[in-house]
Amino acid sequence: MRCLAAVAVASALASSVPSGEAQAATAGDARIEIARGVVFHDRNRNGVRDRFERALRGVAVSNGRLVVRTDWRGRYRLPVDDDTIVFVVKPRGYATPRGPHRLPRFHYVHKPAGSPRELRTPGVEPTGPLPDAIDFPLIRVREPDRFRVLLFGDTQPYTLGEVDLLARDLIEPLIGSDVAFGMTLGDLVGDDLTLFEPLNRAIARVGVPWFNVLGNHDMNFRAPDDASSDETWERVFGPATYAFQVGRVHFVVLDDVIYEGWNEAESRRGRYRGGLTAKQLDFVRNYLAAVPERELIVLAMHIPLAGPGHLDVPERRELFEILSGHPHTLSLSSHTHMQYHRFFGAEDGYAADRPHHHLNQASACGSWWLGAPDEHGVPHATMRDGAPNGYSILHFDGNDYRIEFRAAQRPADHQMHVVAPDAVPVARVGETEVLVNVFAGSERTVVEMRLGVTDTWRRLERVERPDPLYQALHRREADRPGRRGFKLPPAVDSLHLWAGLLPDRPPTGTAVLEVRATDMFGRVHRAHRLIRIE
């Protein structure tokens, strides 16, 4: 969305313009108008405020930068220009109406002239003059402090057939899940924005509201600049930066992809980078100003704040400074088709008592739907760090949380694989290395092993190197034709790998190598490997 111009002038207008029809003023070259309306309890769920339906006080409404709270009569006023989305921040105990495919509808798009016409996929049609009132209905719901959320990384289908792969691999097993809502952390599709519709239809079958984050493959690459690259997104989903509250948790969704625009001279897409605009940082600052310190703030974005690879968010220090007044925080990303955790402290600008936890979520599509298919035609899609494709379940309880990774099509206890030989000469056991890939492991995970029940538990060391099982998989499939002409990507250093040596002089025979991994939330996961000691 193009930035709202002349904010200082507009802010003054917002506090001084009298009631009545939408007022307009000019600040520089931007035409500033005042949007107004009421937030109300829509008891009969017809989307219109009837005489018996009460107004809601203290609800946040935003234009993407400023955040105001409704007065005792449920009223708000906000400045807008000719390219603004006005949205309500869903408060605790209420739900917004749902549009097609269970997508939350909490916004009004104001684009009198519509989106630029040179876009590859259509954006927003002209919306006409600003309405006299933009009212937001909310529906009263029971909303406990304890709830669960489904979390997808990149789903990223490039074809309709790959939407079907997603349906078979992840969506079908999740139908009827007992969760509050789901969220995809960007790259919903692989450049073809016409796939938004079939993708949304498929994910809707899970049966819960679904929130979405914009990724670099969800942009309209024909857009001349970053400001108009999300016009198709806005038509389908609404704002790319927004917030909502569930229980004691405030979810802040950020579009952290900045696009250089279509290169007309060379007829190719421009580059992109990770980043946050001053407008987005203002929105975060303005919204969090009224959020109590005891409540949990969860930031959702596509490009990770920092990590391996060439992309991160340079503005993270300023973001951390805004968050520093809030000791309970978590942030989520995807993008890298790897899974890892990062912890940020005072040296990074986050000055709270405890470090800020950042999860880069495993991709739903894994390695871009590549790899040998199973008996149902679904590729294994193993990621280049050796972890399987999958999803996470976020468990919230007040301002506390825990994260549970689930591998696609695998049982819940499939949390690691153990790399060890099938047979070892007894004289060489003590020099034989064992590697354990704990798919959702972090620097706070403790991994131990023992060879037989009489052995003592031995702690393994966290290492950063390629997963040998994935390397072998990559070699086996090197000559295999890939989807869309692509093959499995080469291995990268895994950030959730642990290593250790087997104990000296165990008895000969078939021994049970037992591994246990205790994660940062105190849960213990186990795996076993049989080794012949000869």
Kinemage of the C-alpha trace (Angstrom):
@kinemage 1
@onewidth
@group {chain A} dominant
@subgroup {mainchain}
@vectorlist {calphas} color= white
{ca met a 1} P 0.000 0.000 0.000
{ca arg a 2} L 1.264 3.468 -0.809
{ca cys a 3} L 2.192 5.499 2.248
{ca leu a 4} L -0.330 7.864 3.777
{ca ala a 5} L 0.936 11.354 3.057
{ca ala a 6} L 1.076 14.390 5.298
{ca val a 7} L 0.423 12.479 8.499
{ca ala a 8} L 1.055 15.427 10.809
{ca val a 9} L -1.535 17.548 9.026
{ca ala a 10} L -3.916 14.618 8.831
{ca ser a 11} L -3.554 13.880 12.535
{ca ala a 12} L -4.512 17.405 13.362
{ca leu a 13} L -7.499 17.114 11.064
{ca ala a 14} L -8.568 13.902 12.737
{ca ser a 15} L -8.875 15.621 16.097
{ca ser a 16} L -10.538 18.818 14.876
{ca val a 17} L -12.942 18.023 12.025
{ca pro a 18} L -16.584 18.223 13.176
{ca ser a 19} L -19.083 15.411 12.708
{ca gly a 20} L -21.104 15.146 9.512
{ca glu a 21} L -20.139 14.067 6.028
{ca ala a 22} L -16.561 13.145 5.210
{ca gln a 23} L -14.399 16.239 5.275
{ca ala a 24} L -11.455 16.809 2.950
{ca ala a 25} L -8.339 18.945 3.019
{ca thr a 26} L -5.174 19.139 1.006
{ca ala a 27} L -1.724 18.692 2.516
{ca gly a 28} L 0.966 19.099 -0.147
{ca asp a 29} L -0.121 17.049 -3.144
{ca ala a 30} L -2.172 14.575 -1.103
{ca arg a 31} L -5.904 14.871 -0.625
{ca ile a 32} L -6.652 13.998 2.991
{ca glu a 33} L -10.140 12.956 4.021
{ca ile a 34} L -11.537 11.867 7.357
{ca ala a 35} L -12.968 8.380 7.592
{ca arg a 36} L -15.438 7.871 10.393
{ca gly a 37} L -17.712 5.160 11.623
{ca val a 38} L -18.840 3.001 14.526
{ca val a 39} L -17.680 -0.347 15.875
{ca phe a 40} L -20.658 -2.303 17.193
{ca his a 41} L -21.813 -5.670 18.514
{ca asp a 42} L -23.596 -7.299 15.582
{ca arg a 43} L -25.976 -9.496 17.582
{ca asn a 44} L -27.984 -10.758 14.606
{ca arg a 45} L -24.874 -11.054 12.389
{ca asn a 46} L -26.377 -9.217 9.437
{ca gly a 47} L -23.446 -6.819 9.060
{ca val a 48} L -25.602 -3.738 9.678
{ca arg a 49} L -26.043 -1.854 12.921
{ca asp a 50} L -29.652 -2.160 14.011
{ca arg a 51} L -31.303 -0.033 16.687
{ca phe a 52} L -30.888 -2.597 19.458
{ca glu a 53} L -27.181 -3.265 18.808
{ca arg a 54} L -24.801 -1.492 21.159
{ca ala a 55} L -21.666 0.365 20.249
{ca leu a 56} L -18.302 -0.919 21.507
{ca arg a 57} L -15.970 1.379 23.370
{ca gly a 58} L -12.163 1.238 23.401
{ca val a 59} L -11.743 -0.846 20.215
{ca ala a 60} L -8.646 -0.048 18.127
{ca val a 61} L -9.128 1.124 14.532
{ca ser a 62} L -6.225 1.987 12.221
{ca asn a 63} L -5.293 3.394 8.838
{ca gly a 64} L -2.058 1.395 8.833
{ca arg a 65} L -0.101 4.012 10.739
{ca leu a 66} L -2.292 5.778 13.273
{ca val a 67} L -4.281 3.795 15.815
{ca val a 68} L -7.304 5.317 17.542
{ca arg a 69} L -9.708 3.881 20.099
{ca thr a 70} L -13.461 4.171 19.793
{ca asp a 71} L -15.236 6.524 22.211
{ca trp a 72} L -18.173 5.690 24.486
{ca arg a 73} L -20.487 5.770 21.471
{ca gly a 74} L -18.247 3.396 19.496
{ca arg a 75} L -17.103 6.158 17.155
{ca tyr a 76} L -13.712 6.656 15.540
{ca arg a 77} L -12.179 9.127 13.092
{ca leu a 78} L -9.051 8.599 10.996
{ca pro a 79} L -7.343 10.483 8.170
{ca val a 80} L -7.125 8.703 4.819
{ca asp a 81} L -5.748 9.494 1.395
{ca asp a 82} L -6.725 7.951 -1.931
{ca asp a 83} L -4.921 4.680 -1.170
{ca thr a 84} L -5.741 3.616 2.372
{ca ile a 85} L -7.161 0.558 4.071
{ca val a 86} L -9.054 1.272 7.271
{ca phe a 87} L -9.307 -1.743 9.569
{ca val a 88} L -10.519 -2.719 12.999
{ca val a 89} L -8.256 -4.626 15.389
{ca lys a 90} L -10.323 -7.563 16.603
{ca pro a 91} L -10.463 -7.359 20.418
{ca arg a 92} L -10.648 -10.193 22.889
{ca gly a 93} L -14.028 -11.907 23.078
{ca tyr a 94} L -15.178 -10.871 19.613
{ca ala a 95} L -14.846 -12.193 16.074
{ca thr a 96} L -14.961 -10.373 12.781
{ca pro a 97} L -17.295 -11.508 10.000
{ca arg a 98} L -15.861 -14.075 7.598
{ca gly a 99} L -15.724 -13.616 3.879
{ca pro a 100} L -15.378 -16.349 1.278
{ca his a 101} L -13.244 -19.319 2.331
{ca arg a 102} L -13.317 -18.344 6.032
{ca leu a 103} L -11.073 -15.331 5.478
{ca pro a 104} L -11.629 -12.718 8.211
{ca arg a 105} L -13.230 -9.481 6.979
{ca phe a 106} L -12.152 -6.599 9.185
{ca his a 107} L -11.286 -3.820 6.751
{ca tyr a 108} L -12.467 -1.317 4.170
{ca val a 109} L -10.321 -0.576 1.099
{ca his a 110} L -10.444 3.055 -0.021
{ca lys a 111} L -9.029 3.433 -3.542
{ca pro a 112} L -11.227 5.866 -5.470
{ca ala a 113} L -9.247 5.289 -8.686
{ca gly a 114} L -8.556 1.597 -8.071
{ca ser a 115} L -5.250 -0.202 -8.574
{ca pro a 116} L -2.776 0.527 -11.393
{ca arg a 117} L -3.903 -1.113 -14.641
{ca glu a 118} L -0.511 -2.448 -15.717
{ca leu a 119} L -0.530 -5.181 -13.072
{ca arg a 120} L -0.202 -8.774 -14.276
{ca thr a 121} L -3.044 -9.943 -12.003
{ca pro a 122} L -5.899 -7.510 -11.297
{ca gly a 123} L -5.894 -5.461 -8.136
{ca val a 124} L -8.728 -3.453 -6.589
{ca glu a 125} L -11.475 -1.960 -8.724
{ca pro a 126} L -12.225 1.748 -8.159
{ca thr a 127} L -14.072 2.110 -4.858
{ca gly a 128} L -15.509 5.574 -5.512
{ca pro a 129} L -15.888 8.384 -2.971
{ca leu a 130} L -15.248 7.826 0.705
{ca pro a 131} L -18.469 6.665 2.389
{ca asp a 132} L -20.043 8.882 5.015
{ca ala a 133} L -19.560 6.038 7.504
{ca ile a 134} L -17.373 2.917 7.597
{ca asp a 135} L -18.844 0.774 10.353
{ca phe a 136} L -17.254 -2.416 11.648
{ca pro a 137} L -19.470 -5.222 12.988
{ca leu a 138} L -18.066 -7.568 15.620
{ca ile a 139} L -19.600 -10.823 16.811
{ca arg a 140} L -19.492 -11.823 20.479
{ca val a 141} L -17.748 -15.181 21.003
{ca arg a 142} L -16.443 -17.245 23.873
{ca glu a 143} L -12.668 -16.844 23.834
{ca pro a 144} L -10.668 -18.603 26.558
{ca asp a 145} L -7.114 -17.733 27.532
{ca arg a 146} L -6.003 -21.224 26.475
{ca phe a 147} L -6.173 -21.930 22.749
{ca arg a 148} L -4.212 -23.464 19.864
{ca val a 149} L -3.191 -22.164 16.446
{ca leu a 150} L -2.145 -24.000 13.259
{ca leu a 151} L 0.965 -22.492 11.698
{ca phe a 152} L 2.065 -23.056 8.098
{ca gly a 153} L 5.270 -21.843 6.516
{ca asp a 154} L 5.426 -21.393 2.753
{ca thr a 155} L 2.696 -23.440 1.056
{ca gln a 156} L 3.960 -22.119 -2.298
{ca pro a 157} L 2.196 -24.077 -5.050
{ca tyr a 158} L 3.290 -23.079 -8.556
{ca thr a 159} L 0.501 -25.028 -10.229
{ca leu a 160} L -3.012 -26.196 -9.471
{ca gly a 161} L -1.585 -29.709 -9.167
{ca glu a 162} L 0.632 -28.521 -6.325
{ca val a 163} L -2.419 -27.082 -4.548
{ca asp a 164} L -3.703 -30.665 -4.687
{ca leu a 165} L -0.410 -31.907 -3.187
{ca leu a 166} L -0.844 -29.504 -0.275
{ca ala a 167} L -4.407 -30.734 0.182
{ca arg a 168} L -3.340 -34.379 0.365
{ca asp a 169} L -0.177 -33.882 2.385
{ca leu a 170} L -1.276 -31.394 5.058
{ca ile a 171} L -4.867 -30.201 4.759
{ca glu a 172} L -6.791 -33.481 4.666
{ca pro a 173} L -5.274 -34.764 7.960
{ca leu a 174} L -6.098 -31.425 9.636
{ca ile a 175} L -9.798 -31.216 8.730
{ca gly a 176} L -11.812 -30.630 11.890
{ca ser a 177} L -8.804 -29.551 13.991
{ca asp a 178} L -9.675 -28.122 17.399
{ca val a 179} L -7.841 -24.825 16.991
{ca ala a 180} L -8.848 -21.173 17.235
{ca phe a 181} L -7.501 -20.279 13.803
{ca gly a 182} L -4.734 -20.954 11.285
{ca met a 183} L -2.063 -18.768 9.736
{ca thr a 184} L 0.287 -19.027 6.752
{ca leu a 185} L 3.558 -17.084 7.054
{ca gly a 186} L 3.837 -15.904 3.465
{ca asp a 187} L 4.554 -17.341 0.044
{ca leu a 188} L 1.045 -18.683 -0.098
{ca val a 189} L 1.609 -19.250 -3.829
{ca gly a 190} L 4.555 -19.397 -6.204
{ca asp a 191} L 4.194 -16.164 -8.237
{ca asp a 192} L 0.904 -17.124 -9.929
{ca leu a 193} L -1.591 -15.002 -7.992
{ca thr a 194} L -4.553 -16.657 -9.698
{ca leu a 195} L -3.831 -19.596 -7.379
{ca phe a 196} L -4.974 -17.583 -4.350
{ca glu a 197} L -8.561 -18.668 -5.042
{ca pro a 198} L -8.080 -22.477 -5.252
{ca leu a 199} L -5.580 -22.354 -2.388
{ca asn a 200} L -8.049 -20.494 -0.158
{ca arg a 201} L -10.790 -22.955 -1.093
{ca ala a 202} L -8.604 -25.877 -0.045
{ca ile a 203} L -7.377 -24.398 3.246
{ca ala a 204} L -10.935 -23.398 4.167
{ca arg a 205} L -11.739 -27.098 4.422
{ca val a 206} L -9.747 -27.236 7.677
{ca gly a 207} L -12.794 -25.481 9.100
{ca val a 208} L -11.327 -22.511 10.987
{ca pro a 209} L -10.649 -18.812 10.238
{ca trp a 210} L -7.359 -18.358 8.422
{ca phe a 211} L -5.048 -15.343 8.622
{ca asn a 212} L -2.264 -14.737 6.118
{ca val a 213} L 1.094 -12.992 5.813
{ca leu a 214} L 2.356 -11.589 2.513
{ca gly a 215} L 5.519 -13.203 1.087
{ca asn a 216} L 7.841 -12.314 -1.767
{ca his a 217} L 6.098 -14.816 -4.090
{ca asp a 218} L 2.692 -13.266 -3.286
{ca met a 219} L 3.548 -9.912 -4.874
{ca asn a 220} L 2.459 -8.651 -8.247
{ca phe a 221} L 5.815 -8.519 -10.020
{ca arg a 222} L 4.469 -6.259 -12.768
{ca ala a 223} L 4.007 -3.522 -10.184
{ca pro a 224} L 6.195 -0.477 -10.777
{ca asp a 225} L 7.179 -0.179 -7.108
{ca asp a 226} L 6.797 -1.709 -3.680
{ca ala a 227} L 3.808 0.475 -2.885
{ca ser a 228} L 1.651 -1.169 -5.553
{ca ser a 229} L 3.114 -4.692 -5.422
{ca asp a 230} L 0.448 -5.837 -2.947
{ca glu a 231} L -2.605 -4.571 -4.865
{ca thr a 232} L -3.774 -8.093 -5.758
{ca trp a 233} L -3.179 -9.161 -2.171
{ca glu a 234} L -5.337 -6.291 -0.945
{ca arg a 235} L -8.168 -7.306 -3.280
{ca val a 236} L -8.148 -10.863 -1.935
{ca phe a 237} L -7.027 -10.532 1.689
{ca gly a 238} L -7.109 -6.852 2.685
{ca pro a 239} L -4.232 -5.104 4.466
{ca ala a 240} L -0.800 -6.722 4.494
{ca thr a 241} L 0.024 -5.130 7.867
{ca tyr a 242} L -2.614 -5.472 10.582
{ca ala a 243} L -3.303 -6.812 14.080
{ca phe a 244} L -5.856 -8.791 16.050
{ca gln a 245} L -6.230 -10.110 19.590
{ca val a 246} L -7.204 -13.595 20.772
{ca gly a 247} L -7.340 -14.245 24.512
{ca arg a 248} L -4.383 -12.510 26.141
{ca val a 249} L -2.335 -12.608 22.932
{ca his a 250} L -1.901 -9.758 20.449
{ca phe a 251} L -0.952 -10.874 16.931
{ca val a 252} L 0.763 -8.218 14.802
{ca val a 253} L 1.148 -9.161 11.125
{ca leu a 254} L 3.863 -7.340 9.162
{ca asp a 255} L 4.606 -7.236 5.445
{ca asp a 256} L 8.405 -7.220 5.645
{ca val a 257} L 9.113 -7.652 1.919
{ca ile a 258} L 10.259 -4.539 0.059
{ca tyr a 259} L 10.145 -4.758 -3.741
{ca glu a 260} L 12.149 -2.622 -6.186
{ca gly a 261} L 9.504 -2.826 -8.901
{ca trp a 262} L 9.264 -4.223 -12.419
{ca asn a 263} L 12.292 -3.443 -14.601
{ca glu a 264} L 10.605 -2.178 -17.758
{ca ala a 265} L 13.861 -1.595 -19.626
{ca glu a 266} L 14.939 -5.229 -19.232
{ca ser a 267} L 11.414 -6.681 -19.030
{ca arg a 268} L 12.080 -8.578 -15.802
{ca arg a 269} L 11.083 -8.531 -12.177
{ca gly a 270} L 13.053 -6.375 -9.791
{ca arg a 271} L 14.890 -7.478 -6.695
{ca tyr a 272} L 13.373 -7.548 -3.230
{ca arg a 273} L 14.760 -7.297 0.284
{ca gly a 274} L 13.622 -7.698 3.838
{ca gly a 275} L 12.625 -4.547 5.645
{ca leu a 276} L 10.026 -2.509 7.498
{ca thr a 277} L 8.861 0.996 6.602
{ca ala a 278} L 8.540 3.941 8.971
{ca lys a 279} L 4.774 3.645 8.557
{ca gln a 280} L 4.773 0.034 9.774
{ca leu a 281} L 7.007 0.830 12.735
{ca asp a 282} L 4.656 3.675 13.640
{ca phe a 283} L 1.725 1.251 13.502
{ca val a 284} L 3.475 -1.207 15.821
{ca arg a 285} L 4.448 1.598 18.200
{ca asn a 286} L 0.987 3.144 18.211
{ca tyr a 287} L -0.828 -0.152 18.707
{ca leu a 288} L 1.443 -1.476 21.453
{ca ala a 289} L 1.214 1.789 23.377
{ca ala a 290} L -2.121 0.616 24.798
{ca val a 291} L -1.219 -3.079 25.226
{ca pro a 292} L -0.591 -4.081 28.875
{ca glu a 293} L 2.932 -5.333 29.632
{ca arg a 294} L 1.611 -8.606 31.060
{ca glu a 295} L 0.071 -9.668 27.729
{ca leu a 296} L 1.869 -11.612 24.984
{ca ile a 297} L 2.782 -10.011 21.655
{ca val a 298} L 3.318 -12.283 18.641
{ca leu a 299} L 4.779 -10.773 15.479
{ca ala a 300} L 4.150 -12.664 12.224
{ca met a 301} L 6.203 -11.910 9.114
{ca his a 302} L 7.675 -13.702 6.111
{ca ile a 303} L 11.381 -12.839 5.978
{ca pro a 304} L 13.156 -13.740 9.253
{ca leu a 305} L 14.489 -10.978 11.475
{ca ala a 306} L 17.951 -12.546 11.146
{ca gly a 307} L 19.447 -15.883 10.287
{ca pro a 308} L 21.333 -17.812 7.623
{ca gly a 309} L 20.991 -16.684 4.044
{ca his a 310} L 21.195 -13.311 2.387
{ca leu a 311} L 17.971 -11.797 3.736
{ca asp a 312} L 17.039 -10.339 7.095
{ca val a 313} L 15.266 -7.239 8.435
{ca pro a 314} L 17.682 -4.303 8.938
{ca glu a 315} L 15.095 -2.405 11.005
{ca arg a 316} L 14.940 -5.130 13.647
{ca arg a 317} L 16.818 -3.032 16.226
{ca glu a 318} L 14.223 -0.280 16.012
{ca leu a 319} L 11.506 -2.914 16.181
{ca phe a 320} L 13.131 -4.433 19.276
{ca glu a 321} L 13.313 -1.007 20.897
{ca ile a 322} L 9.546 -0.695 20.447
{ca leu a 323} L 9.063 -4.184 21.893
{ca ser a 324} L 11.410 -3.635 24.828
{ca gly a 325} L 8.615 -2.385 27.074
{ca his a 326} L 6.918 -5.753 26.670
{ca pro a 327} L 8.614 -8.729 28.363
{ca his a 328} L 6.364 -11.350 26.739
{ca thr a 329} L 7.086 -11.530 23.005
{ca leu a 330} L 7.495 -14.040 20.175
{ca ser a 331} L 8.050 -13.601 16.450
{ca leu a 332} L 7.426 -15.963 13.530
{ca ser a 333} L 8.729 -16.163 9.960
{ca ser a 334} L 9.348 -18.720 7.207
{ca his a 335} L 10.886 -17.929 3.759
{ca thr a 336} L 14.144 -19.929 4.049
{ca his a 337} L 12.718 -23.469 3.642
{ca met a 338} L 14.621 -24.385 6.789
{ca gln a 339} L 13.604 -24.467 10.434
{ca tyr a 340} L 15.480 -22.753 13.252
{ca his a 341} L 15.148 -20.648 16.394
{ca arg a 342} L 16.926 -17.406 17.281
{ca phe a 343} L 17.080 -15.565 20.594
{ca phe a 344} L 17.709 -11.818 20.692
{ca gly a 345} L 18.835 -9.834 23.734
{ca ala a 346} L 20.077 -6.423 24.784
{ca glu a 347} L 22.956 -6.536 22.284
{ca asp a 348} L 20.309 -6.658 19.545
{ca gly a 349} L 18.259 -3.812 21.003
{ca tyr a 350} L 15.725 -5.911 22.935
{ca ala a 351} L 16.107 -4.712 26.503
{ca ala a 352} L 13.520 -6.865 28.294
{ca asp a 353} L 14.446 -9.230 31.123
{ca arg a 354} L 14.246 -12.311 28.907
{ca pro a 355} L 15.465 -12.751 25.299
{ca his a 356} L 13.102 -12.348 22.375
{ca his a 357} L 12.336 -15.713 20.759
{ca his a 358} L 12.120 -15.905 16.956
{ca leu a 359} L 10.963 -19.053 15.150
{ca asn a 360} L 11.637 -19.536 11.472
{ca gln a 361} L 8.952 -22.092 10.644
{ca ala a 362} L 9.465 -25.154 8.458
{ca ser a 363} L 7.863 -24.853 5.037
{ca ala a 364} L 4.605 -26.643 4.343
{ca cys a 365} L 5.918 -27.288 0.829
{ca gly a 366} L 9.338 -28.349 2.163
{ca ser a 367} L 11.763 -28.207 -0.747
{ca trp a 368} L 9.212 -26.676 -3.113
{ca trp a 369} L 7.213 -29.920 -3.553
{ca leu a 370} L 10.316 -31.680 -4.929
{ca gly a 371} L 11.534 -35.228 -4.364
{ca ala a 372} L 10.512 -38.779 -5.151
{ca pro a 373} L 6.776 -39.382 -4.664
{ca asp a 374} L 5.235 -41.846 -2.246
{ca glu a 375} L 2.595 -44.405 -3.206
{ca his a 376} L -0.002 -41.615 -3.328
{ca gly a 377} L 2.086 -39.431 -5.624
{ca val a 378} L 3.083 -36.921 -2.927
{ca pro a 379} L 6.806 -35.985 -3.014
{ca his a 380} L 8.795 -36.305 0.208
{ca ala a 381} L 9.788 -32.594 -0.112
{ca thr a 382} L 12.490 -32.957 2.572
{ca met a 383} L 14.064 -29.618 3.388
{ca arg a 384} L 17.738 -28.982 2.763
{ca asp a 385} L 18.507 -28.921 6.512
{ca gly a 386} L 17.297 -32.527 6.737
{ca ala a 387} L 13.951 -31.738 8.365
{ca pro a 388} L 10.670 -32.920 6.812
{ca asn a 389} L 8.044 -30.548 5.541
{ca gly a 390} L 5.246 -29.942 8.008
{ca tyr a 391} L 3.556 -27.413 10.247
{ca ser a 392} L 3.468 -26.308 13.877
{ca ile a 393} L 0.803 -26.097 16.543
{ca leu a 394} L 1.136 -23.075 18.818
{ca his a 395} L -0.278 -23.614 22.304
{ca phe a 396} L -1.175 -20.436 24.213
{ca asp a 397} L -2.109 -20.106 27.867
{ca gly a 398} L -2.401 -16.482 28.965
{ca asn a 399} L 0.964 -14.921 28.153
{ca asp a 400} L 2.729 -18.287 28.017
{ca tyr a 401} L 3.230 -20.432 24.918
{ca arg a 402} L 4.796 -23.583 23.610
{ca ile a 403} L 5.421 -24.763 20.066
{ca glu a 404} L 4.892 -28.281 18.747
{ca phe a 405} L 6.265 -29.256 15.327
{ca arg a 406} L 4.460 -31.874 13.266
{ca ala a 407} L 5.984 -33.569 10.212
{ca ala a 408} L 3.559 -34.038 7.331
{ca gln a 409} L 1.961 -37.496 7.209
{ca arg a 410} L 3.979 -38.665 10.233
{ca pro a 411} L 2.894 -39.461 13.807
{ca ala a 412} L 3.168 -36.716 16.407
{ca asp a 413} L 6.210 -38.347 18.046
{ca his a 414} L 8.295 -38.209 14.848
{ca gln a 415} L 10.546 -35.392 16.062
{ca met a 416} L 14.055 -36.493 15.038
{ca his a 417} L 16.108 -38.964 13.072
{ca val a 418} L 19.277 -40.682 14.214
{ca val a 419} L 22.261 -41.174 11.905
{ca ala a 420} L 24.380 -44.168 12.959
{ca pro a 421} L 25.792 -47.254 11.205
{ca asp a 422} L 23.890 -50.544 11.161
{ca ala a 423} L 26.968 -52.446 12.339
{ca val a 424} L 30.208 -51.448 14.100
{ca pro a 425} L 33.275 -53.579 14.916
{ca val a 426} L 33.605 -53.755 18.680
{ca ala a 427} L 37.125 -52.330 18.499
{ca arg a 428} L 35.874 -49.183 16.775
{ca val a 429} L 32.728 -48.421 18.731
{ca gly a 430} L 34.311 -45.645 20.800
{ca glu a 431} L 35.350 -43.733 17.678
{ca thr a 432} L 31.979 -44.048 15.910
{ca glu a 433} L 29.994 -40.829 15.646
{ca val a 434} L 26.248 -40.531 16.071
{ca leu a 435} L 24.346 -37.586 14.602
{ca val a 436} L 20.832 -36.610 15.679
{ca asn a 437} L 18.674 -34.188 13.703
{ca val a 438} L 16.020 -32.783 16.067
{ca phe a 439} L 13.716 -31.105 13.568
{ca ala a 440} L 12.483 -28.348 15.890
{ca gly a 441} L 15.594 -28.190 18.055
{ca ser a 442} L 17.252 -25.004 19.245
{ca glu a 443} L 20.262 -23.956 21.270
{ca arg a 444} L 18.076 -24.579 24.326
{ca thr a 445} L 17.473 -28.220 23.416
{ca val a 446} L 19.388 -30.867 25.382
{ca val a 447} L 20.129 -34.065 23.427
{ca glu a 448} L 21.432 -37.223 25.148
{ca met a 449} L 22.014 -40.856 24.194
{ca arg a 450} L 22.827 -44.207 25.745
{ca leu a 451} L 23.722 -47.595 24.267
{ca gly a 452} L 21.634 -50.075 26.213
{ca val a 453} L 19.744 -49.544 29.461
{ca thr a 454} L 22.850 -50.103 31.598
{ca asp a 455} L 24.761 -47.297 29.890
{ca thr a 456} L 24.822 -43.788 31.353
{ca trp a 457} L 23.201 -40.928 29.475
{ca arg a 458} L 25.758 -38.984 27.441
{ca arg a 459} L 25.139 -35.417 26.321
{ca leu a 460} L 25.658 -34.626 22.641
{ca glu a 461} L 27.149 -31.442 21.267
{ca arg a 462} L 25.217 -29.119 18.960
{ca val a 463} L 27.010 -28.754 15.621
{ca glu a 464} L 26.335 -26.885 12.390
{ca arg a 465} L 26.957 -29.051 9.344
{ca pro a 466} L 24.943 -30.719 6.575
{ca asp a 467} L 22.670 -33.597 7.504
{ca pro a 468} L 24.275 -36.760 6.033
{ca leu a 469} L 20.910 -38.436 5.439
{ca tyr a 470} L 19.803 -35.504 3.310
{ca gln a 471} L 23.153 -35.512 1.489
{ca ala a 472} L 22.636 -39.191 0.618
{ca leu a 473} L 19.072 -38.464 -0.463
{ca his a 474} L 20.301 -35.648 -2.688
{ca arg a 475} L 22.875 -37.936 -4.317
{ca arg a 476} L 20.285 -40.665 -4.949
{ca glu a 477} L 17.960 -38.225 -6.666
{ca ala a 478} L 20.619 -36.265 -8.560
{ca asp a 479} L 19.557 -37.738 -11.898
{ca arg a 480} L 15.837 -37.769 -11.159
{ca pro a 481} L 13.758 -35.344 -13.307
{ca gly a 482} L 12.370 -32.668 -11.042
{ca arg a 483} L 9.054 -30.821 -10.990
{ca arg a 484} L 9.009 -27.794 -13.300
{ca gly a 485} L 12.593 -28.652 -14.317
{ca phe a 486} L 13.968 -28.228 -10.774
{ca lys a 487} L 15.730 -30.790 -8.593
{ca leu a 488} L 16.258 -31.112 -4.871
{ca pro a 489} L 18.464 -28.272 -3.595
{ca pro a 490} L 21.919 -29.072 -2.180
{ca ala a 491} L 22.285 -29.582 1.565
{ca val a 492} L 23.037 -26.632 3.837
{ca asp a 493} L 24.331 -26.537 7.385
{ca ser a 494} L 21.550 -27.712 9.668
{ca leu a 495} L 20.981 -25.583 12.765
{ca his a 496} L 19.379 -28.449 14.711
{ca leu a 497} L 22.010 -31.194 14.558
{ca trp a 498} L 23.778 -32.846 17.512
{ca ala a 499} L 26.860 -35.120 17.502
{ca gly a 500} L 28.558 -37.527 19.892
{ca leu a 501} L 30.657 -40.719 20.053
{ca leu a 502} L 29.392 -44.135 21.077
{ca pro a 503} L 30.748 -45.508 24.376
{ca asp a 504} L 33.839 -47.756 24.438
{ca arg a 505} L 33.661 -51.560 24.745
{ca pro a 506} L 29.945 -52.342 24.843
{ca pro a 507} L 28.963 -56.041 24.802
{ca thr a 508} L 28.686 -57.632 21.369
{ca gly a 509} L 25.286 -58.317 19.847
{ca thr a 510} L 22.396 -56.112 18.821
{ca ala a 511} L 22.281 -53.013 21.000
{ca val a 512} L 19.557 -50.392 21.329
{ca leu a 513} L 20.794 -46.843 20.882
{ca glu a 514} L 18.301 -44.626 22.710
{ca val a 515} L 18.187 -40.883 22.174
{ca arg a 516} L 16.215 -38.356 24.183
{ca ala a 517} L 15.837 -34.677 23.367
{ca thr a 518} L 14.457 -32.241 25.941
{ca asp a 519} L 13.178 -29.117 24.234
{ca met a 520} L 12.993 -25.541 25.488
{ca phe a 521} L 9.474 -26.173 26.800
{ca gly a 522} L 10.520 -29.153 28.928
{ca arg a 523} L 9.011 -31.859 26.716
{ca val a 524} L 11.053 -35.021 26.179
{ca his a 525} L 11.138 -36.684 22.746
{ca arg a 526} L 12.658 -40.136 22.180
{ca ala a 527} L 14.026 -42.148 19.266
{ca his a 528} L 15.743 -45.549 18.935
{ca arg a 529} L 18.299 -47.093 16.595
{ca leu a 530} L 19.434 -50.733 16.487
{ca ile a 531} L 23.199 -51.265 16.068
{ca arg a 532} L 25.014 -54.600 15.690
{ca ile a 533} L 28.200 -54.650 17.719
{ca glu a 534} L 30.440 -57.232 16.009
